[in-house]
Amino acid sequence: MQLRGGIGLFTGGSPNVWVSNSYTNTGGDTVNYSYFGGGDAIFTPDVNNQPVFAGSSRQNVDVLDPDFEIPTVLKSNLAVDVELPWWGLIASAELEYFKNRIAVLWQHLNLGEPTGVLPDGRLSYYEDPYALSGRRANANPDFNDVIYLSSKGDGETKRATFSLELPQSEHFHAKVAYTFTEAKDTGDADSSTAYSSWQYTNYINPNEGSWGTSAYEIENAFTAFANFRYNFFGDTFTNIGLVFLSRDGEPFSYRWNNDVNGDGSFYNDLLYVPMPDEYVLTAGSVDDFEAYLASSGLDQYRGQIAPRNGFKAPRINRFDINVSQELPAWGPVRATLFFNIKNLGNLINKDWGQSYTGFYRGEGPYSLDGITDEGIYEIDFGRTPFSLSRSSAPSEWRAQVGFRLDW
């Protein structure tokens, strides 16, 4: 029996873009002008003679907390390996715990004070919260987006792996493993610019952080590989290896398809799923709406706000194969030819090995036109809801041929 484990503090690459955002949007380098007055605005290609509208200029500012620190993660693991009495099999169990010691959090400092509370409990920043008019009613009109980056985020990961391995023998080597993961955080940190990092994190209320399932969590994953080694040609080895992966799809969120709370973002408002007597449709049919809630799994959250990253893309199943052939040695030099195919199933059948993603901004199946004084949601379900995006590169087979020299 072997007992192993470890603990350490880790960090990644330098987050240059996060830091440099403050030098890009200083509040003095650029000025934004907005105009919604119809046909009076005339486009001109002259950069020195652009139209300017009185009272409409606003600046974007990105602010870095003076105590900002590079994100770090404390990682620990404990594992045990036991040799079984059959065929030299080795059974292993490993527990891992990762804690975000320092994590990032983006907040918007120019939302202004909330103007009210919607029936689902979220704060509103509209001048008229039920009519969805007058976005950021109490914001400072001299500024547009003021994004604050700090080290106030949080996150943790718990993982357990169980495996069974047939050690390398003369001809065979194989291993199967199952991994369960639970990962939580306050934000996904999956964008680069300050504003996109803030607006693409799904919230109930912005700036409060959104503790929930991480976008990087793969809850259940099963892996297996087998390798056959044999001297088909003299004393040179031929290796044939096959790898199989079956894992849960990426987590994603359902969100409203418009700005429900008036914070200025169309992508960050987690979806409220109304009870049957809480809504009317301004477009679309009730039967189609109810069928969509049932098929998507949203109906289990009726009367609630659906959780961040509470849904999964379709399961991913794929095979990879690798074949290598040693060549006769030239003194101390050995050469190997190899050929591998990634996502072999997709080569056999174009519908196999597909990978889908909810993208970092989630799925917006319907939008909100308004709320009546009685708290009835007026929902627009008049368009076909987005389907999950197909990830092109992971979904397509790839072949590689190579030549390697060792000495």
CORJO-V500059 format. One record per pair of residues at least 4 apart in sequence whose C-alpha atoms are under 8 Angstrom apart, sorted by the first residue. I is the first residue (numbers start at 1). J is the second residue. Records with the same first field share a line. If there is no record, write none. Layout:
# CORJO-V500059
I=J / J
This chain:
# CORJO-V500059
1=80 / 81 / 82 / 83
2=80 / 81 / 82
3=78 / 79 / 80 / 81
4=78 / 79 / 80
5=76 / 77 / 78 / 79
6=76 / 77 / 78
7=74 / 75 / 76 / 77
8=74 / 75 / 76
9=72 / 73 / 74 / 75
10=72 / 73 / 74 / 75
11=70 / 71 / 72 / 73
12=71 / 72
14=70
15=19 / 70
16=20
17=21 / 192 / 193
18=22 / 192 / 193 / 194
19=23 / 64
20=24
21=25 / 62 / 193 / 194
22=26 / 61 / 62 / 63 / 64
23=62
24=29 / 62
25=29 / 30 / 60 / 61 / 62
26=60 / 61 / 62
27=31 / 59 / 60 / 61
28=59
30=59 / 60
31=57 / 58 / 59 / 60
32=56 / 57 / 58 / 59 / 60
33=52 / 53 / 56 / 57 / 58
34=53 / 56 / 57
35=41 / 53 / 56
37=41
41=51
42=51
43=50 / 51
44=49 / 50 / 51
45=50
46=50
53=57
57=142
58=141 / 142 / 143 / 144
59=142 / 143 / 144 / 145
60=143 / 144 / 145 / 146
61=143 / 144 / 145 / 146 / 147
62=145 / 146 / 147 / 148 / 149 / 194
63=146 / 147 / 148 / 149
64=68 / 148 / 149 / 150
65=148 / 149 / 150 / 151
67=150 / 151
68=149 / 150 / 151
69=102 / 151
70=102
71=100 / 101 / 102 / 103 / 104 / 151
72=100 / 101 / 102 / 103
73=98 / 99 / 100 / 101 / 102
74=98 / 99 / 100 / 101
75=96 / 97 / 98 / 99
76=96 / 97 / 98
77=94 / 95 / 96 / 97
78=94 / 95 / 96
79=92 / 93 / 94 / 95
80=92 / 93 / 94
81=90 / 91 / 92 / 93
82=90 / 91 / 92
83=88 / 89 / 90 / 91
84=88 / 89 / 90 / 91
85=89
87=166
88=166 / 167
89=164 / 165 / 166 / 167
90=164 / 165 / 166 / 167
91=162 / 163 / 164 / 165
92=161 / 162 / 163 / 164
93=160 / 161 / 162 / 163
94=160 / 161 / 162
95=158 / 159 / 160 / 161
96=157 / 158 / 159 / 160
97=156 / 157 / 158 / 159
98=156 / 157 / 158
99=155 / 156 / 157
100=154 / 155 / 156
101=154
102=151 / 152 / 153 / 154
103=151 / 152 / 153 / 154 / 155
104=149 / 150 / 151 / 152 / 153 / 154 / 189
105=149 / 150 / 151 / 152 / 153 / 186 / 187 / 209
106=147 / 148 / 149 / 150 / 194 / 197 / 198 / 207
107=147 / 148 / 149 / 198 / 206 / 207
108=145 / 146 / 147 / 148 / 198 / 206 / 207
109=145 / 146 / 147 / 148
110=139 / 140 / 143 / 144 / 145 / 146
111=125 / 136 / 138 / 139 / 263
112=125 / 136 / 137 / 138 / 139 / 140
113=125 / 138 / 139
114=123 / 124 / 125 / 126 / 138
115=123 / 124 / 125 / 126 / 127 / 128 / 129 / 137 / 138
116=123 / 124 / 125 / 129
117=121 / 122 / 123 / 124 / 129
118=122 / 123 / 124 / 129 / 130
119=375
120=272 / 303 / 304 / 305
122=204 / 205 / 261
123=205 / 261
124=129 / 260 / 261 / 262 / 263
125=129 / 135 / 136 / 137 / 138 / 261 / 262 / 263
126=132 / 133 / 134 / 135 / 136 / 137 / 261 / 262 / 263
127=132 / 133 / 134 / 135 / 136 / 137 / 138
128=132 / 133 / 134
129=133 / 261 / 262
130=370 / 371 / 372 / 373
131=369 / 370 / 371
132=260 / 261 / 262 / 369 / 370
133=262
134=262
135=262 / 263 / 264
136=262 / 263 / 264
140=144
145=195
147=194 / 195 / 198
148=194
149=194
153=185 / 186 / 187 / 209
154=185 / 186
155=183 / 184 / 185 / 186
156=183 / 184 / 185
157=181 / 182 / 183 / 184
158=181 / 182 / 183
159=179 / 180 / 181 / 182
160=179 / 180 / 181
161=177 / 178 / 179 / 180
162=177 / 178 / 179
163=175 / 176 / 177 / 178
164=175 / 176 / 177
165=173 / 174 / 175 / 176
166=172 / 173 / 174 / 175
167=172 / 173 / 174
168=172 / 173 / 174
169=173
170=229
171=227 / 228 / 229 / 230
172=226 / 227 / 228 / 229
173=226 / 227 / 228
174=224 / 225 / 226 / 227
175=224 / 225 / 226
176=222 / 223 / 224 / 225
177=222 / 223 / 224
178=220 / 221 / 222 / 223
179=219 / 220 / 221 / 222
180=218 / 219 / 220 / 221
181=217 / 218 / 219 / 220
182=213 / 217 / 218 / 219
183=213 / 214 / 216 / 217
184=211 / 212 / 213 / 214 / 217
185=210 / 211 / 212 / 213 / 214
186=209 / 210 / 211 / 212 / 214
187=201 / 209 / 210 / 211 / 214
188=201 / 214 / 215 / 216
189=197 / 201
190=197 / 360
191=196 / 197 / 200
192=196 / 197
193=197
194=198
195=199
196=200
197=201
199=265 / 266 / 267 / 268
200=267 / 268 / 360 / 361
201=268 / 360 / 361
202=210 / 253 / 255 / 267 / 268 / 269 / 270 / 308 / 361
203=209 / 210 / 268 / 269 / 270 / 308
204=210 / 269 / 270 / 305
205=209
206=263
210=308
212=307 / 308 / 309
213=217 / 251 / 308 / 309 / 310
214=251 / 309
215=250 / 251 / 252 / 309 / 360
216=250 / 251
217=250 / 251
218=247 / 248 / 249 / 250 / 251
219=247 / 248
220=247 / 248
221=245 / 246 / 247 / 248
222=245 / 246 / 247
223=243 / 244 / 245 / 246
224=243 / 244 / 245
225=241 / 242 / 243 / 244
226=241 / 242 / 243
227=239 / 240 / 241 / 242
228=239 / 240 / 241
229=237 / 238 / 239 / 240
230=237 / 238 / 239
231=235 / 236 / 237 / 238
232=236 / 237 / 238
233=237
235=328
236=325 / 326 / 327 / 328
237=325 / 326
238=323 / 324 / 325 / 326
239=322 / 323 / 324 / 325
240=321 / 322 / 323 / 324
241=321 / 322 / 323
242=319 / 320 / 321 / 322
243=319 / 320 / 321
244=317 / 318 / 319 / 320
245=316 / 317 / 318 / 319
246=315 / 316 / 317 / 318
247=315 / 316 / 317
248=312 / 313 / 314 / 315 / 316
249=312 / 313 / 314 / 315 / 316 / 355 / 356 / 357
250=312 / 313 / 314 / 356 / 357 / 358
251=309 / 310 / 311 / 312 / 313 / 358
252=308 / 309 / 310 / 311 / 312 / 313 / 357 / 358 / 359 / 360 / 362 / 363
253=270 / 306 / 307 / 308 / 309 / 310 / 311 / 358 / 361 / 362 / 363
254=270 / 271 / 306 / 308 / 309 / 311 / 362 / 363 / 364 / 365
255=267 / 268 / 269 / 270 / 271 / 272 / 362 / 363 / 364 / 365
256=260 / 266 / 267 / 268 / 269 / 270 / 271 / 272 / 364 / 365 / 366 / 367 / 368
257=266 / 267 / 363 / 364 / 365 / 366 / 367 / 368
258=265 / 266 / 267 / 367 / 368
259=263 / 264 / 265 / 266 / 267 / 269
260=266 / 269 / 368
261=269
267=361 / 362
268=361
270=305 / 306 / 307 / 308
271=305 / 306 / 364
272=302 / 303 / 304 / 305 / 306
273=298 / 299 / 301 / 302 / 303 / 304 / 305 / 306
274=278 / 279 / 302 / 303 / 304 / 377
275=279 / 302 / 303
278=375 / 376 / 377
279=376 / 377 / 378 / 379
280=376 / 377 / 378 / 379
281=285 / 286 / 378 / 379 / 380 / 381
282=369 / 378 / 379 / 380 / 381 / 382
283=379 / 380 / 381 / 382
284=288 / 289 / 380 / 381 / 382 / 383
285=289 / 381
286=290
287=291
288=292
289=293 / 381
290=294
291=295
292=296
293=297 / 298 / 299
294=298 / 299
298=302 / 306
301=305 / 306
306=310
313=356 / 357 / 358 / 388
314=355 / 356
315=355
316=353 / 354 / 355
317=352 / 353 / 354
318=343 / 344 / 345 / 352 / 353
319=342 / 343 / 344 / 345 / 353
320=340 / 341 / 342 / 343 / 344
321=340 / 341 / 342 / 344
322=338 / 339 / 340 / 341
323=338 / 339 / 340
324=336 / 337 / 338 / 339
325=336 / 337 / 338
326=334 / 335 / 336 / 337
327=334 / 335 / 336 / 337
328=334 / 335
329=333 / 334 / 335
330=334
332=407
333=405 / 406 / 407
334=405 / 406 / 407
335=403 / 404 / 405 / 406
336=403 / 404 / 405
337=401 / 402 / 403 / 404
338=401 / 402 / 403 / 404
339=399 / 400 / 401 / 402
340=399 / 400 / 401
341=397 / 398 / 399 / 400
342=397 / 398 / 399
343=347 / 353 / 394 / 395 / 396 / 397 / 398
344=348 / 397
345=349 / 350 / 352 / 353 / 397
346=350 / 351 / 352 / 353 / 354 / 395 / 396 / 397
347=396 / 397
348=352
353=395 / 396
354=390 / 391 / 394 / 395 / 396
355=390 / 391 / 392 / 394 / 395
356=388 / 389 / 390 / 391
357=388 / 389 / 390 / 391
358=362 / 363 / 388 / 389
359=388 / 389
363=386 / 387 / 388
364=385 / 386
365=381 / 384 / 385 / 386
366=379 / 380 / 381 / 382 / 383 / 385
367=379 / 380 / 381
368=377 / 378 / 379 / 380
369=377 / 378 / 379 / 380
370=377 / 378 / 379
371=375 / 376 / 377 / 378
372=376 / 377 / 378
390=395
391=395
392=396
